[in-house]
Amino acid sequence: MNHTQNNADNCFNREPICYRYFVATVLQFQIHRKICREAAKEHRLKTSVPLHKCDIYRSKAAGRALVDLMEKGSSRTWQEVLSEATGESRLDGNALREYFAPLEEWLRNENIRTQEPIDGDYCKRSIETANLQVYGGFYNTGVVAETSIFVIVFLLLQLLFQ
C-alpha cells in the first residue's frame, strides 16, 4: 500500500475527524478575516490590505473580537455565534480563497509558463498513478463515503462548543 492510499484510508475510516478539520479550517479563515478587519480599523488602515499580509500582533481590537467570540461558549447556537463574530451566517470558503489568492495566481502563471496540462485527463492520470478510485466525487480507495446533514451539524456543534 502506498503513502497516498494510506492517507485516504485514514481519512475515510475516520470521517468525523476529517470533517472536523475541514470545518475548523474554513472557520479559521473566516475568523481571521474578521479580526484582520478589526485590526485594520484600529490602526486606521485600508480594509483592502491583502488577507495574507494582515498583522494582528498587539491589536487590542483583534483581541477583543476573539474574546467576544469565545465568551459566548454554548450560550447560543453556533449559527448565531458565527453571525455575530463574522457577520456571516454560514460557512464560507471565500476567506480561504482570498488568503491564498497570491498562491493561486502564481500557480496559474506557473502552469502557463511550464505548459502544464490542466484538464480532466490530467486529473484522471494523477488518480490512476496514485492507484485511487473515484466514487461520488471523492478520491478514495473504494470506500463509499456516506454522510448526512445530521453528522455535519453534530460535528459543527462539537467544534464550536468544545
N, C-alpha and C positions, 0 to 999 in steps of 0.2 A: 504494500500500500504506500503510495507516495504522499508527500507532505500536504499537497493540496486536498487530496481525498480525506486525510486525517482531519484537517481543519473543517471541511464540510461536514464530516460525521459529528464532530464535537458540537458544531452549531446546531445542526438539525436534531440531534439527540437531546439537546438541552435548550429547546426553543425559548422557554421563558427567560433564560439568561440572555440570549441573543436579542430578544425584543427589548428587554430592559436596557441593554447597552445602546441599542438603536434609538429608543425614545430619549434616553438620557443625553445622547449626543445632539439630537435635534433641539431639545430644551436648553442645553448648554449654550448653543449658539444664539438662540432666541434671547436668552437672559443676558448673554454677553453684549448683544446689540443694544439692548435696553440700557444696561449700565454704562455703556460707552456713550450713549446719547446724554445720559445724566452727567457724566464726567465732562463732556463737551460743553454742556450748558454752564456747568460750574466754572469752567476755565474760559468761558465766553469764546469758544472755538466754533467754527462752522460745523454743523452736524454732518457735513458731507465728507468728513475725514474718513478715509477708507477703513473698513472694519478691521482689516488685518494690521493696521498701524495704530489702532486705538491703544491708549495708555491710561489705565485706570489707577495707576500707582499713586497712593496718597490722596485719592479723590474721596472726599467726605460724602459727596452726593452719591457716588457709586456704592460706597459702603452702606449708606442709609437705604439705598434701593435693595441691596442684598439682605440687610437686616429686616426690612419690612416684609420681604418675601418669606424669609424663614420664620418670622414670628407668627405667621398665620397658622403654621402647623396643620393640624387636621380639623381646624375650626370651620373650614369652608370646603366646598367641593373643589376639586383640582381645576375645573374649568374657570371658576371664579377667581382662584388664586392666580392662575396663568393670565387671565384677562386683566386683573388689577396690576400684576407685576410687569407685563409686557405690552399691554394694550391690545393683545391678540387673544382671541377666544379658542384657538385651536393650534395644534402642532403645525409648524410651517417651516419647510426646509429652505426658504429663501435666505435666511440669515446665514446658513451654512454655505450656500452658493455665493452669497455676497462676500463672505470671508475668503473663500478660495477662488474668487474670480481672477486674480492675477495668475494663479497656477493654471486655471482652466484656459486662460488666454495664451499662456506660454505653451501649454501642451498642444493647443490648436495650431499655433505658429510652428512649433517643432515638428508636428506631424506633416504640415505642409512642406516645411523645409526638407525633411527626410523622405517625403513622398510615401509615408507610411499609409497603407490602406486602412480606411475607416469605414467599413461597411459590414453588412450581415455576415458575409463569408469570413471576414477577419475574426469576428466573434465566434463563429462556428468552428473555425480552425483552432482557436485558442481552447475552446471547450473540449474538442476532440483530443488535442495534445495533452490536456490535463486529465483525460480519461473520465470526464464527468458527464452525467446525463442531465437533460433539462426536462423538468416536469412542472407544469403550471407556472412557468416563468421563473422558477428558482433553479439555480445551479446547485445540484446536489448529487449524491451517489446512488440515487434511485429511491430514496425515501421520500414519499409524498408528504409534503408539509401541509397539514390541515390546521387552520386557525379559525377562531371565531371572534366576533366582536367582544364577547364576554371576556375572553382571555386577555385581549388587548386592553380593555378598560380596567380589568383587575390589575394588570401589570402597571398601568399608568398610575393607578391609585397607590399601589405599593411604592412605586418610585417616588411619588410626590410627598408621601406622608410617612416615610421611614426616618 
